[in-house]
Amino acid sequence: MIDPRPPRKTFPFLLLQLVVANILVAMAVTGTLYVLFTRLMDAYFERLMHEFDISPTKLNSMFTSDVEQSLWWGIVVALALGILLSWLLTR
């Protein structure tokens, strides 16, 4: 027997779930990499300061800003790719 009711559309809810999952994964990866990079940067510049008697303040701030900018671009690309792939999967 054929069901006379129209099929339920789960597209918006499924797409929303996929987008939220991608956002959470991208944020977790970005947060982990940010903590890792900041710890490595601090250790590296402290070693530079003690071994070579260099004041790393300007160099450290330039490197930190470059790493942060790269992380932001990475999360934007990851989120855009995740949203695009989620849309393609649910289309």
Buried (B, 14 or more C-beta within 10 A) or exposed (E): EEEEEEEEEEEEEEBEEBBEEBBEEBEEBBEEBBEEBEEEBEEEBEEBBEEEEEEBEEEBEEBBEEBEEEBEEBBEEBBEEBBEEBEEEBE
